[in-house]
Amino acid sequence: MTKKFRTHALDLPEIRSIIVSSLGYKDLASCARVSQDWNDLFTPPLYNSVVLSKQGPSMESIERHKHLIQRL
């Protein structure tokens, strides 16, 4: 008997990249709140480039995710 392994689409880096690049900031934030796995996947793109403003992330959030920030 042959075992079949199922691969979830989000397990494929190519698919993840396409999905993440097509989502806006609010959608990425919503996805990050779905589960811990999705948080791990969708949080890093939220902090690639951070704009400091009243509508942007809190200072606590920036401090917690500072290792992900590539551009401020």
All heavy atoms as TSV, in Angstrom:
chain	resi	resn	atom	element	x	y	z
A	1	MET	N	N	0.835	-1.173	0.000
A	1	MET	CA	C	0.000	0.000	0.000
A	1	MET	C	C	0.891	1.251	0.000
A	1	MET	O	O	1.806	1.375	0.793
A	1	MET	CB	C	-0.900	-0.029	1.230
A	1	MET	CG	C	-1.814	1.149	1.330
A	1	MET	SD	S	-2.789	1.030	2.821
A	1	MET	CE	C	-4.345	1.478	2.186
A	2	THR	N	N	0.596	2.163	-0.865
A	2	THR	CA	C	1.361	3.391	-0.983
A	2	THR	C	C	0.686	4.488	-0.169
A	2	THR	O	O	-0.511	4.704	-0.294
A	2	THR	CB	C	1.450	3.838	-2.457
A	2	THR	OG1	O	1.989	2.786	-3.228
A	2	THR	CG2	C	2.287	5.076	-2.591
A	3	LYS	N	N	1.493	5.167	0.645
A	3	LYS	CA	C	0.955	6.291	1.413
A	3	LYS	C	C	1.044	7.550	0.568
A	3	LYS	O	O	2.048	7.797	-0.086
A	3	LYS	CB	C	1.753	6.507	2.698
A	3	LYS	CG	C	1.478	5.483	3.745
A	3	LYS	CD	C	2.172	5.887	5.030
A	3	LYS	CE	C	1.836	4.903	6.119
A	3	LYS	NZ	N	2.424	5.291	7.389
A	4	LYS	N	N	-0.014	8.322	0.588
A	4	LYS	CA	C	-0.027	9.593	-0.125
A	4	LYS	C	C	0.153	10.707	0.889
A	4	LYS	O	O	-0.515	10.753	1.914
A	4	LYS	CB	C	-1.338	9.792	-0.867
A	4	LYS	CG	C	-1.508	8.844	-2.025
A	4	LYS	CD	C	-2.758	9.172	-2.784
A	4	LYS	CE	C	-2.903	8.222	-3.960
A	4	LYS	NZ	N	-4.085	8.533	-4.759
A	5	PHE	N	N	1.090	11.581	0.603
A	5	PHE	CA	C	1.323	12.728	1.456
A	5	PHE	C	C	0.673	13.941	0.811
A	5	PHE	O	O	0.907	14.220	-0.359
A	5	PHE	CB	C	2.824	12.977	1.651
A	5	PHE	CG	C	3.492	11.888	2.431
A	5	PHE	CD1	C	4.197	10.885	1.781
A	5	PHE	CD2	C	3.405	11.862	3.811
A	5	PHE	CE1	C	4.809	9.878	2.494
A	5	PHE	CE2	C	4.017	10.864	4.543
A	5	PHE	CZ	C	4.718	9.870	3.884
A	6	ARG	N	N	-0.101	14.625	1.580
A	6	ARG	CA	C	-0.749	15.832	1.063
A	6	ARG	C	C	0.076	17.044	1.470
A	6	ARG	O	O	0.503	17.162	2.603
A	6	ARG	CB	C	-2.158	15.974	1.602
A	6	ARG	CG	C	-3.088	14.950	1.041
A	6	ARG	CD	C	-4.490	15.211	1.541
A	6	ARG	NE	N	-5.396	14.316	0.856
A	6	ARG	CZ	C	-6.447	14.723	0.181
A	6	ARG	NH1	N	-6.743	16.001	0.120
A	6	ARG	NH2	N	-7.224	13.858	-0.426
A	7	THR	N	N	0.270	17.912	0.529
A	7	THR	CA	C	0.978	19.155	0.783
A	7	THR	C	C	-0.029	20.284	0.713
A	7	THR	O	O	-0.768	20.402	-0.264
A	7	THR	CB	C	2.084	19.392	-0.260
A	7	THR	OG1	O	3.001	18.306	-0.188
A	7	THR	CG2	C	2.812	20.684	0.004
A	8	HIS	N	N	-0.071	21.069	1.756
A	8	HIS	CA	C	-0.956	22.229	1.768
A	8	HIS	C	C	-0.329	23.312	0.898
A	8	HIS	O	O	0.887	23.480	0.878
A	8	HIS	CB	C	-1.137	22.724	3.205
A	8	HIS	CG	C	-2.209	23.740	3.331
A	8	HIS	ND1	N	-2.013	25.071	3.039
A	8	HIS	CD2	C	-3.501	23.622	3.703
A	8	HIS	CE1	C	-3.137	25.725	3.244
A	8	HIS	NE2	N	-4.058	24.879	3.647
A	9	ALA	N	N	-1.153	24.057	0.185
A	9	ALA	CA	C	-0.646	25.087	-0.731
A	9	ALA	C	C	0.244	26.097	-0.014
A	9	ALA	O	O	1.236	26.556	-0.573
A	9	ALA	CB	C	-1.807	25.799	-1.411
A	10	LEU	N	N	-0.089	26.434	1.233
A	10	LEU	CA	C	0.719	27.416	1.955
A	10	LEU	C	C	2.055	26.848	2.426
A	10	LEU	O	O	2.896	27.585	2.925
A	10	LEU	CB	C	-0.057	27.990	3.141
A	10	LEU	CG	C	-1.221	28.901	2.766
A	10	LEU	CD1	C	-1.949	29.371	4.016
A	10	LEU	CD2	C	-0.756	30.084	1.954
A	11	ASP	N	N	2.257	25.555	2.262
A	11	ASP	CA	C	3.558	24.952	2.584
A	11	ASP	C	C	4.567	25.176	1.458
A	11	ASP	O	O	5.759	24.949	1.644
A	11	ASP	CB	C	3.417	23.449	2.839
A	11	ASP	CG	C	2.669	23.150	4.124
A	11	ASP	OD1	O	2.663	24.016	5.020
A	11	ASP	OD2	O	2.086	22.050	4.226
A	12	LEU	N	N	4.107	25.615	0.312
A	12	LEU	CA	C	4.977	25.836	-0.837
A	12	LEU	C	C	5.418	27.297	-0.879
A	12	LEU	O	O	4.571	28.201	-1.003
A	12	LEU	CB	C	4.257	25.469	-2.138
A	12	LEU	CG	C	3.756	24.022	-2.219
A	12	LEU	CD1	C	2.884	23.841	-3.451
A	12	LEU	CD2	C	4.929	23.063	-2.236
A	13	PRO	N	N	6.713	27.565	-0.776
A	13	PRO	CA	C	7.194	28.955	-0.752
A	13	PRO	C	C	6.748	29.788	-1.948
A	13	PRO	O	O	6.467	30.976	-1.807
A	13	PRO	CB	C	8.718	28.810	-0.726
A	13	PRO	CG	C	8.981	27.437	-0.260
A	13	PRO	CD	C	7.796	26.612	-0.661
A	14	GLU	N	N	6.650	29.170	-3.106
A	14	GLU	CA	C	6.250	29.907	-4.303
A	14	GLU	C	C	4.817	30.411	-4.174
A	14	GLU	O	O	4.507	31.542	-4.547
A	14	GLU	CB	C	6.362	29.018	-5.555
A	14	GLU	CG	C	7.749	28.520	-5.847
A	14	GLU	CD	C	8.112	27.238	-5.082
A	14	GLU	OE1	O	7.245	26.661	-4.383
A	14	GLU	OE2	O	9.268	26.827	-5.174
A	15	ILE	N	N	3.939	29.568	-3.640
A	15	ILE	CA	C	2.533	29.939	-3.467
A	15	ILE	C	C	2.412	31.014	-2.390
A	15	ILE	O	O	1.689	32.002	-2.554
A	15	ILE	CB	C	1.671	28.710	-3.104
A	15	ILE	CG1	C	1.760	27.631	-4.192
A	15	ILE	CG2	C	0.232	29.115	-2.830
A	15	ILE	CD1	C	1.223	28.043	-5.532
A	16	ARG	N	N	3.130	30.827	-1.283
A	16	ARG	CA	C	3.103	31.825	-0.200
A	16	ARG	C	C	3.530	33.192	-0.718
A	16	ARG	O	O	2.915	34.206	-0.412
A	16	ARG	CB	C	4.020	31.409	0.949
A	16	ARG	CG	C	3.459	30.322	1.800
A	16	ARG	CD	C	4.223	30.204	3.100
A	16	ARG	NE	N	5.655	30.112	2.950
A	16	ARG	CZ	C	6.380	29.054	3.239
A	16	ARG	NH1	N	5.809	27.978	3.717
A	16	ARG	NH2	N	7.677	29.069	3.071
A	17	SER	N	N	4.577	33.209	-1.497
A	17	SER	CA	C	5.098	34.465	-2.029
A	17	SER	C	C	4.065	35.174	-2.907
A	17	SER	O	O	3.881	36.388	-2.811
A	17	SER	CB	C	6.376	34.199	-2.826
A	17	SER	OG	O	6.852	35.371	-3.390
A	18	ILE	N	N	3.386	34.422	-3.743
A	18	ILE	CA	C	2.362	34.995	-4.615
A	18	ILE	C	C	1.207	35.562	-3.790
A	18	ILE	O	O	0.736	36.676	-4.037
A	18	ILE	CB	C	1.841	33.942	-5.624
A	18	ILE	CG1	C	2.943	33.586	-6.622
A	18	ILE	CG2	C	0.590	34.433	-6.335
A	18	ILE	CD1	C	2.634	32.379	-7.479
A	19	ILE	N	N	0.763	34.807	-2.801
A	19	ILE	CA	C	-0.352	35.253	-1.958
A	19	ILE	C	C	0.036	36.507	-1.183
A	19	ILE	O	O	-0.692	37.504	-1.178
A	19	ILE	CB	C	-0.802	34.127	-1.006
A	19	ILE	CG1	C	-1.426	32.986	-1.807
A	19	ILE	CG2	C	-1.776	34.668	0.043
A	19	ILE	CD1	C	-1.686	31.737	-1.010
A	20	VAL	N	N	1.177	36.463	-0.511
A	20	VAL	CA	C	1.608	37.591	0.316
A	20	VAL	C	C	1.788	38.844	-0.527
A	20	VAL	O	O	1.387	39.943	-0.126
A	20	VAL	CB	C	2.903	37.235	1.082
A	20	VAL	CG1	C	3.540	38.461	1.688
A	20	VAL	CG2	C	2.607	36.205	2.164
A	21	SER	N	N	2.366	38.719	-1.710
A	21	SER	CA	C	2.620	39.900	-2.540
A	21	SER	C	C	1.339	40.501	-3.108
A	21	SER	O	O	1.330	41.660	-3.510
A	21	SER	CB	C	3.593	39.566	-3.671
A	21	SER	OG	O	2.999	38.660	-4.575
A	22	SER	N	N	0.258	39.737	-3.117
A	22	SER	CA	C	-0.989	40.262	-3.675
A	22	SER	C	C	-1.903	40.872	-2.610
A	22	SER	O	O	-2.931	41.447	-2.949
A	22	SER	CB	C	-1.729	39.156	-4.424
A	22	SER	OG	O	-2.196	38.176	-3.526
A	23	LEU	N	N	-1.532	40.776	-1.342
A	23	LEU	CA	C	-2.374	41.291	-0.263
A	23	LEU	C	C	-1.909	42.663	0.202
A	23	LEU	O	O	-0.715	42.949	0.232
A	23	LEU	CB	C	-2.366	40.328	0.929
A	23	LEU	CG	C	-2.956	38.950	0.697
A	23	LEU	CD1	C	-2.783	38.088	1.940
A	23	LEU	CD2	C	-4.415	39.038	0.311
A	24	GLY	N	N	-2.860	43.473	0.595
A	24	GLY	CA	C	-2.551	44.770	1.173
A	24	GLY	C	C	-2.298	44.643	2.666
A	24	GLY	O	O	-2.466	43.568	3.265
A	25	TYR	N	N	-1.931	45.758	3.279
A	25	TYR	CA	C	-1.579	45.787	4.702
A	25	TYR	C	C	-2.717	45.260	5.584
A	25	TYR	O	O	-2.498	44.416	6.457
A	25	TYR	CB	C	-1.208	47.217	5.097
A	25	TYR	CG	C	-0.810	47.349	6.538
A	25	TYR	CD1	C	0.465	47.005	6.959
A	25	TYR	CD2	C	-1.715	47.802	7.481
A	25	TYR	CE1	C	0.837	47.106	8.288
A	25	TYR	CE2	C	-1.350	47.910	8.815
A	25	TYR	CZ	C	-0.084	47.566	9.209
A	25	TYR	OH	O	0.267	47.661	10.527
A	26	LYS	N	N	-3.947	45.728	5.365
A	26	LYS	CA	C	-5.081	45.301	6.200
A	26	LYS	C	C	-5.355	43.816	6.038
A	26	LYS	O	O	-5.677	43.124	7.010
A	26	LYS	CB	C	-6.321	46.121	5.877
A	26	LYS	CG	C	-6.253	47.535	6.397
A	26	LYS	CD	C	-7.545	48.267	6.132
A	26	LYS	CE	C	-7.475	49.674	6.696
A	26	LYS	NZ	N	-8.739	50.379	6.575
A	27	ASP	N	N	-5.256	43.315	4.817
A	27	ASP	CA	C	-5.492	41.891	4.585
A	27	ASP	C	C	-4.398	41.033	5.226
A	27	ASP	O	O	-4.685	39.979	5.792
A	27	ASP	CB	C	-5.587	41.587	3.088
A	27	ASP	CG	C	-6.833	42.201	2.460
A	27	ASP	OD1	O	-7.866	42.296	3.153
A	27	ASP	OD2	O	-6.766	42.588	1.289
A	28	LEU	N	N	-3.143	41.482	5.127
A	28	LEU	CA	C	-2.052	40.757	5.790
A	28	LEU	C	C	-2.284	40.708	7.296
A	28	LEU	O	O	-2.103	39.665	7.923
A	28	LEU	CB	C	-0.704	41.417	5.493
A	28	LEU	CG	C	-0.145	41.234	4.094
A	28	LEU	CD1	C	1.050	42.159	3.894
A	28	LEU	CD2	C	0.247	39.793	3.855
A	29	ALA	N	N	-2.702	41.840	7.873
A	29	ALA	CA	C	-2.963	41.894	9.310
A	29	ALA	C	C	-4.109	40.960	9.686
A	29	ALA	O	O	-4.040	40.262	10.703
A	29	ALA	CB	C	-3.270	43.328	9.734
A	30	SER	N	N	-5.149	40.906	8.876
A	30	SER	CA	C	-6.267	39.997	9.140
A	30	SER	C	C	-5.819	38.545	9.074
A	30	SER	O	O	-6.189	37.732	9.926
A	30	SER	CB	C	-7.397	40.225	8.130
A	30	SER	OG	O	-7.962	41.495	8.305
A	31	CYS	N	N	-5.025	38.214	8.076
A	31	CYS	CA	C	-4.523	36.844	7.933
A	31	CYS	C	C	-3.632	36.463	9.118
A	31	CYS	O	O	-3.680	35.326	9.595
A	31	CYS	CB	C	-3.737	36.693	6.632
A	31	CYS	SG	S	-4.759	36.740	5.152
A	32	ALA	N	N	-2.850	37.408	9.596
A	32	ALA	CA	C	-1.944	37.135	10.714
A	32	ALA	C	C	-2.703	36.799	11.988
A	32	ALA	O	O	-2.156	36.149	12.890
A	32	ALA	CB	C	-1.020	38.326	10.947
A	33	ARG	N	N	-3.965	37.185	12.074
A	33	ARG	CA	C	-4.762	36.917	13.277
A	33	ARG	C	C	-5.532	35.607	13.219
A	33	ARG	O	O	-6.211	35.247	14.186
A	33	ARG	CB	C	-5.724	38.079	13.518
A	33	ARG	CG	C	-5.018	39.346	13.958
A	33	ARG	CD	C	-6.003	40.416	14.402
A	33	ARG	NE	N	-6.762	40.977	13.298
A	33	ARG	CZ	C	-6.420	42.067	12.626
A	33	ARG	NH1	N	-5.331	42.726	12.938
A	33	ARG	NH2	N	-7.171	42.508	11.645
A	34	VAL	N	N	-5.440	34.867	12.124
A	34	VAL	CA	C	-6.219	33.631	11.972
A	34	VAL	C	C	-5.733	32.534	12.911
A	34	VAL	O	O	-6.528	31.900	13.607
A	34	VAL	CB	C	-6.194	33.142	10.506
A	34	VAL	CG1	C	-6.770	31.740	10.374
A	34	VAL	CG2	C	-6.928	34.124	9.614
A	35	SER	N	N	-4.449	32.287	12.936
A	35	SER	CA	C	-3.882	31.225	13.769
A	35	SER	C	C	-2.396	31.504	13.975
A	35	SER	O	O	-1.832	32.404	13.341
A	35	SER	CB	C	-4.054	29.856	13.093
A	35	SER	OG	O	-3.242	29.764	11.930
A	36	GLN	N	N	-1.766	30.726	14.829
A	36	GLN	CA	C	-0.333	30.922	15.067
A	36	GLN	C	C	0.476	30.635	13.802
A	36	GLN	O	O	1.421	31.352	13.492
A	36	GLN	CB	C	0.160	30.032	16.214
A	36	GLN	CG	C	1.608	30.283	16.585
A	36	GLN	CD	C	1.854	31.719	17.028
A	36	GLN	OE1	O	1.145	32.238	17.877
A	36	GLN	NE2	N	2.843	32.377	16.448
A	37	ASP	N	N	0.094	29.600	13.063
A	37	ASP	CA	C	0.804	29.295	11.809
A	37	ASP	C	C	0.691	30.453	10.822
A	37	ASP	O	O	1.666	30.827	10.175
A	37	ASP	CB	C	0.257	28.019	11.166
A	37	ASP	CG	C	0.687	26.771	11.901
A	37	ASP	OD1	O	1.694	26.813	12.636
A	37	ASP	OD2	O	0.006	25.732	11.741
A	38	TRP	N	N	-0.511	30.992	10.676
A	38	TRP	CA	C	-0.702	32.112	9.759
A	38	TRP	C	C	-0.005	33.354	10.279
A	38	TRP	O	O	0.506	34.154	9.505
A	38	TRP	CB	C	-2.182	32.370	9.539
A	38	TRP	CG	C	-2.792	31.429	8.536
A	38	TRP	CD1	C	-2.500	30.114	8.366
A	38	TRP	CD2	C	-3.785	31.741	7.578
A	38	TRP	NE1	N	-3.263	29.583	7.358
A	38	TRP	CE2	C	-4.059	30.553	6.865
A	38	TRP	CE3	C	-4.484	32.895	7.267
A	38	TRP	CZ2	C	-5.000	30.513	5.844
A	38	TRP	CZ3	C	-5.426	32.840	6.257
A	38	TRP	CH2	C	-5.671	31.663	5.546
A	39	ASN	N	N	0.030	33.533	11.594
A	39	ASN	CA	C	0.746	34.665	12.170
A	39	ASN	C	C	2.215	34.591	11.786
A	39	ASN	O	O	2.805	35.589	11.387
A	39	ASN	CB	C	0.573	34.686	13.685
A	39	ASN	CG	C	1.242	35.876	14.311
A	39	ASN	OD1	O	2.436	35.856	14.549
A	39	ASN	ND2	N	0.470	36.902	14.578
A	40	ASP	N	N	2.792	33.414	11.915
A	40	ASP	CA	C	4.202	33.225	11.552
A	40	ASP	C	C	4.444	33.514	10.076
A	40	ASP	O	O	5.513	33.993	9.696
A	40	ASP	CB	C	4.659	31.801	11.872
A	40	ASP	CG	C	4.647	31.497	13.354
A	40	ASP	OD1	O	4.609	32.448	14.175
A	40	ASP	OD2	O	4.662	30.303	13.704
A	41	LEU	N	N	3.468	33.239	9.244
A	41	LEU	CA	C	3.594	33.429	7.799
A	41	LEU	C	C	3.350	34.872	7.365
A	41	LEU	O	O	4.094	35.428	6.563
A	41	LEU	CB	C	2.607	32.509	7.076
A	41	LEU	CG	C	2.476	32.651	5.575
A	41	LEU	CD1	C	3.783	32.310	4.882
A	41	LEU	CD2	C	1.354	31.774	5.056
A	42	PHE	N	N	2.308	35.504	7.913
A	42	PHE	CA	C	1.877	36.804	7.408
A	42	PHE	C	C	2.404	38.003	8.191
A	42	PHE	O	O	2.286	39.128	7.724
A	42	PHE	CB	C	0.349	36.862	7.341
A	42	PHE	CG	C	-0.228	35.975	6.269
A	42	PHE	CD1	C	-0.792	34.743	6.573
A	42	PHE	CD2	C	-0.194	36.360	4.939
A	42	PHE	CE1	C	-1.315	33.925	5.590
A	42	PHE	CE2	C	-0.708	35.555	3.944
A	42	PHE	CZ	C	-1.267	34.330	4.267
A	43	THR	N	N	2.992	37.806	9.362
A	43	THR	CA	C	3.515	38.938	10.127
A	43	THR	C	C	4.787	39.527	9.517
A	43	THR	O	O	4.896	40.761	9.416
A	43	THR	CB	C	3.743	38.558	11.598
A	43	THR	OG1	O	2.471	38.240	12.174
A	43	THR	CG2	C	4.381	39.679	12.383
A	44	PRO	N	N	5.782	38.737	9.109
A	44	PRO	CA	C	7.006	39.344	8.565
A	44	PRO	C	C	6.778	40.352	7.436
A	44	PRO	O	O	7.368	41.433	7.467
A	44	PRO	CB	C	7.829	38.135	8.115
A	44	PRO	CG	C	7.412	37.048	9.048
A	44	PRO	CD	C	5.931	37.274	9.241
A	45	PRO	N	N	5.890	40.091	6.467
A	45	PRO	CA	C	5.693	41.101	5.413
A	45	PRO	C	C	5.093	42.410	5.939
A	45	PRO	O	O	5.282	43.462	5.336
A	45	PRO	CB	C	4.729	40.427	4.434
A	45	PRO	CG	C	4.783	38.987	4.729
A	45	PRO	CD	C	5.185	38.847	6.154
A	46	LEU	N	N	4.386	42.347	7.054
A	46	LEU	CA	C	3.808	43.563	7.632
A	46	LEU	C	C	4.886	44.529	8.112
A	46	LEU	O	O	4.655	45.723	8.205
A	46	LEU	CB	C	2.904	43.213	8.822
A	46	LEU	CG	C	1.562	42.581	8.492
A	46	LEU	CD1	C	0.903	42.078	9.762
A	46	LEU	CD2	C	0.674	43.582	7.787
A	47	TYR	N	N	6.052	43.991	8.433
A	47	TYR	CA	C	7.113	44.806	9.005
A	47	TYR	C	C	8.309	44.995	8.075
A	47	TYR	O	O	9.336	45.489	8.497
A	47	TYR	CB	C	7.563	44.198	10.347
A	47	TYR	CG	C	6.491	44.344	11.390
A	47	TYR	CD1	C	5.532	43.361	11.568
A	47	TYR	CD2	C	6.407	45.493	12.157
A	47	TYR	CE1	C	4.525	43.510	12.500
A	47	TYR	CE2	C	5.402	45.654	13.097
A	47	TYR	CZ	C	4.464	44.657	13.260
A	47	TYR	OH	O	3.468	44.817	14.182
A	48	ASN	N	N	8.176	44.607	6.809
A	48	ASN	CA	C	9.268	44.851	5.857
A	48	ASN	C	C	9.583	46.337	5.782
A	48	ASN	O	O	10.736	46.750	5.808
A	48	ASN	CB	C	8.912	44.338	4.460
A	48	ASN	CG	C	9.038	42.843	4.349
A	48	ASN	OD1	O	9.688	42.213	5.156
A	48	ASN	ND2	N	8.395	42.273	3.349
A	49	SER	N	N	8.549	47.125	5.659
A	49	SER	CA	C	8.703	48.568	5.560
A	49	SER	C	C	7.683	49.205	6.493
A	49	SER	O	O	6.486	49.021	6.317
A	49	SER	CB	C	8.465	49.025	4.124
A	49	SER	OG	O	8.605	50.416	4.019
A	50	VAL	N	N	8.146	49.951	7.483
A	50	VAL	CA	C	7.262	50.535	8.485
A	50	VAL	C	C	7.249	52.048	8.335
A	50	VAL	O	O	8.299	52.682	8.240
A	50	VAL	CB	C	7.723	50.147	9.915
A	50	VAL	CG1	C	6.894	50.849	10.959
A	50	VAL	CG2	C	7.656	48.635	10.090
A	51	VAL	N	N	6.049	52.605	8.301
A	51	VAL	CA	C	5.864	54.054	8.264
A	51	VAL	C	C	5.305	54.455	9.623
A	51	VAL	O	O	4.274	53.936	10.053
A	51	VAL	CB	C	4.893	54.470	7.140
A	51	VAL	CG1	C	4.627	55.962	7.179
A	51	VAL	CG2	C	5.439	54.046	5.784
A	52	LEU	N	N	5.996	55.356	10.288
A	52	LEU	CA	C	5.533	55.815	11.593
A	52	LEU	C	C	4.436	56.857	11.399
A	52	LEU	O	O	4.668	57.912	10.829
A	52	LEU	CB	C	6.696	56.406	12.395
A	52	LEU	CG	C	7.840	55.429	12.690
A	52	LEU	CD1	C	8.953	56.144	13.437
A	52	LEU	CD2	C	7.343	54.239	13.482
A	53	SER	N	N	3.239	56.509	11.831
A	53	SER	CA	C	2.100	57.419	11.737
A	53	SER	C	C	1.062	56.980	12.761
A	53	SER	O	O	1.186	55.921	13.374
A	53	SER	CB	C	1.493	57.393	10.331
A	53	SER	OG	O	0.852	56.157	10.102
A	54	LYS	N	N	0.018	57.781	12.920
A	54	LYS	CA	C	-1.048	57.426	13.864
A	54	LYS	C	C	-1.765	56.154	13.438
A	54	LYS	O	O	-2.261	55.412	14.272
A	54	LYS	CB	C	-2.044	58.571	13.993
A	54	LYS	CG	C	-1.478	59.766	14.723
A	54	LYS	CD	C	-2.517	60.848	14.880
A	54	LYS	CE	C	-1.901	62.019	15.629
A	54	LYS	NZ	N	-2.863	63.082	15.850
A	55	GLN	N	N	-1.836	55.894	12.122
A	55	GLN	CA	C	-2.521	54.704	11.614
A	55	GLN	C	C	-1.597	53.476	11.566
A	55	GLN	O	O	-2.054	52.380	11.341
A	55	GLN	CB	C	-3.079	54.953	10.206
A	55	GLN	CG	C	-4.184	55.977	10.137
A	55	GLN	CD	C	-3.650	57.400	10.149
A	55	GLN	OE1	O	-2.516	57.652	9.784
A	55	GLN	NE2	N	-4.471	58.324	10.590
A	56	GLY	N	N	-0.315	53.672	11.750
A	56	GLY	CA	C	0.653	52.580	11.658
A	56	GLY	C	C	0.688	51.737	12.916
A	56	GLY	O	O	-0.111	51.922	13.831
A	57	PRO	N	N	1.609	50.798	12.965
A	57	PRO	CA	C	1.715	49.919	14.134
A	57	PRO	C	C	2.136	50.699	15.380
A	57	PRO	O	O	2.794	51.733	15.294
A	57	PRO	CB	C	2.787	48.907	13.728
A	57	PRO	CG	C	3.498	49.505	12.580
A	57	PRO	CD	C	2.586	50.494	11.946
A	58	SER	N	N	1.742	50.179	16.540
A	58	SER	CA	C	2.102	50.817	17.805
A	58	SER	C	C	3.600	50.661	18.064
A	58	SER	O	O	4.259	49.799	17.485
A	58	SER	CB	C	1.317	50.174	18.952
A	58	SER	OG	O	1.753	48.834	19.136
A	59	MET	N	N	4.109	51.474	18.958
A	59	MET	CA	C	5.524	51.388	19.310
A	59	MET	C	C	5.827	50.039	19.957
A	59	MET	O	O	6.909	49.481	19.762
A	59	MET	CB	C	5.927	52.538	20.237
A	59	MET	CG	C	5.911	53.899	19.535
A	59	MET	SD	S	6.864	53.945	17.999
A	59	MET	CE	C	8.515	53.800	18.612
A	60	GLU	N	N	4.879	49.497	20.717
A	60	GLU	CA	C	5.073	48.177	21.322
A	60	GLU	C	C	5.208	47.107	20.241
A	60	GLU	O	O	6.043	46.210	20.338
A	60	GLU	CB	C	3.909	47.827	22.264
A	60	GLU	CG	C	3.817	48.695	23.483
A	60	GLU	CD	C	3.037	49.991	23.229
A	60	GLU	OE1	O	2.374	50.116	22.161
A	60	GLU	OE2	O	3.116	50.883	24.073
A	61	SER	N	N	4.376	47.214	19.226
A	61	SER	CA	C	4.424	46.257	18.123
A	61	SER	C	C	5.736	46.387	17.345
A	61	SER	O	O	6.346	45.383	16.957
A	61	SER	CB	C	3.235	46.487	17.193
A	61	SER	OG	O	3.246	45.582	16.127
A	62	ILE	N	N	6.170	47.618	17.127
A	62	ILE	CA	C	7.440	47.839	16.426
A	62	ILE	C	C	8.598	47.261	17.235
A	62	ILE	O	O	9.478	46.598	16.681
A	62	ILE	CB	C	7.650	49.338	16.140
A	62	ILE	CG1	C	6.645	49.793	15.078
A	62	ILE	CG2	C	9.085	49.623	15.689
A	62	ILE	CD1	C	6.622	51.278	14.845
A	63	GLU	N	N	8.581	47.477	18.527
A	63	GLU	CA	C	9.640	46.937	19.388
A	63	GLU	C	C	9.651	45.405	19.345
A	63	GLU	O	O	10.690	44.779	19.239
A	63	GLU	CB	C	9.451	47.427	20.834
A	63	GLU	CG	C	10.477	46.911	21.811
A	63	GLU	CD	C	11.890	47.401	21.524
A	63	GLU	OE1	O	12.048	48.507	20.985
A	63	GLU	OE2	O	12.845	46.663	21.850
A	64	ARG	N	N	8.471	44.806	19.393
A	64	ARG	CA	C	8.353	43.344	19.396
A	64	ARG	C	C	8.812	42.737	18.067
A	64	ARG	O	O	9.335	41.626	18.036
A	64	ARG	CB	C	6.905	42.967	19.703
A	64	ARG	CG	C	6.672	41.498	19.904
A	64	ARG	CD	C	5.269	41.158	20.402
A	64	ARG	NE	N	4.189	41.745	19.640
A	64	ARG	CZ	C	3.381	42.727	20.075
A	64	ARG	NH1	N	3.538	43.257	21.264
A	64	ARG	NH2	N	2.411	43.183	19.308
A	65	HIS	N	N	8.633	43.464	16.975
A	65	HIS	CA	C	8.949	42.924	15.647
A	65	HIS	C	C	10.118	43.636	14.970
A	65	HIS	O	O	10.293	43.532	13.762
A	65	HIS	CB	C	7.712	42.999	14.753
A	65	HIS	CG	C	6.584	42.173	15.245
A	65	HIS	ND1	N	5.539	42.699	15.961
A	65	HIS	CD2	C	6.332	40.833	15.160
A	65	HIS	CE1	C	4.698	41.736	16.277
A	65	HIS	NE2	N	5.158	40.590	15.803
A	66	LYS	N	N	10.923	44.329	15.736
A	66	LYS	CA	C	12.027	45.125	15.148
A	66	LYS	C	C	12.994	44.285	14.328
A	66	LYS	O	O	13.596	44.780	13.382
A	66	LYS	CB	C	12.771	45.910	16.230
A	66	LYS	CG	C	13.490	45.056	17.245
A	66	LYS	CD	C	14.088	45.918	18.328
A	66	LYS	CE	C	14.682	45.057	19.425
A	66	LYS	NZ	N	15.074	45.874	20.565
A	67	HIS	N	N	13.114	43.013	14.642
A	67	HIS	CA	C	14.015	42.141	13.881
A	67	HIS	C	C	13.513	41.902	12.454
A	67	HIS	O	O	14.273	41.472	11.583
A	67	HIS	CB	C	14.198	40.797	14.605
A	67	HIS	CG	C	12.924	40.007	14.752
A	67	HIS	ND1	N	11.959	40.340	15.685
A	67	HIS	CD2	C	12.472	38.941	14.071
A	67	HIS	CE1	C	10.956	39.482	15.574
A	67	HIS	NE2	N	11.247	38.625	14.598
A	68	LEU	N	N	12.232	42.195	12.193
A	68	LEU	CA	C	11.670	42.003	10.866
A	68	LEU	C	C	11.732	43.258	9.990
A	68	LEU	O	O	11.569	43.184	8.782
A	68	LEU	CB	C	10.184	41.588	10.986
A	68	LEU	CG	C	9.904	40.294	11.743
A	68	LEU	CD1	C	8.412	40.142	11.949
A	68	LEU	CD2	C	10.485	39.103	11.003
A	69	ILE	N	N	11.978	44.412	10.612
A	69	ILE	CA	C	11.953	45.677	9.877
A	69	ILE	C	C	13.172	45.799	8.977
A	69	ILE	O	O	14.298	45.695	9.434
A	69	ILE	CB	C	11.866	46.873	10.850
A	69	ILE	CG1	C	10.562	46.788	11.648
A	69	ILE	CG2	C	11.953	48.187	10.083
A	69	ILE	CD1	C	10.453	47.811	12.747
A	70	GLN	N	N	12.912	46.017	7.693
A	70	GLN	CA	C	13.986	46.202	6.729
A	70	GLN	C	C	14.128	47.671	6.331
A	70	GLN	O	O	15.182	48.115	5.916
A	70	GLN	CB	C	13.727	45.358	5.477
A	70	GLN	CG	C	13.737	43.883	5.775
A	70	GLN	CD	C	13.408	43.056	4.546
A	70	GLN	OE1	O	13.295	43.559	3.438
A	70	GLN	NE2	N	13.254	41.768	4.739
A	71	ARG	N	N	13.014	48.425	6.431
A	71	ARG	CA	C	13.031	49.828	6.032
A	71	ARG	C	C	12.092	50.587	6.954
A	71	ARG	O	O	10.982	50.172	7.221
A	71	ARG	CB	C	12.555	49.926	4.591
A	71	ARG	CG	C	12.870	51.192	3.915
A	71	ARG	CD	C	12.528	51.141	2.453
A	71	ARG	NE	N	11.504	50.103	2.198
A	71	ARG	CZ	C	10.923	49.925	1.046
A	71	ARG	NH1	N	11.242	50.659	0.037
A	71	ARG	NH2	N	10.021	48.983	0.884
A	72	LEU	N	N	12.557	51.728	7.458
A	72	LEU	CA	C	11.755	52.535	8.361
A	72	LEU	C	C	11.496	53.885	7.741
A	72	LEU	O	O	12.316	54.467	7.100
A	72	LEU	CB	C	12.491	52.705	9.699
A	72	LEU	CG	C	11.764	53.428	10.814
A	72	LEU	CD1	C	10.508	52.687	11.213
A	72	LEU	CD2	C	12.692	53.573	12.008
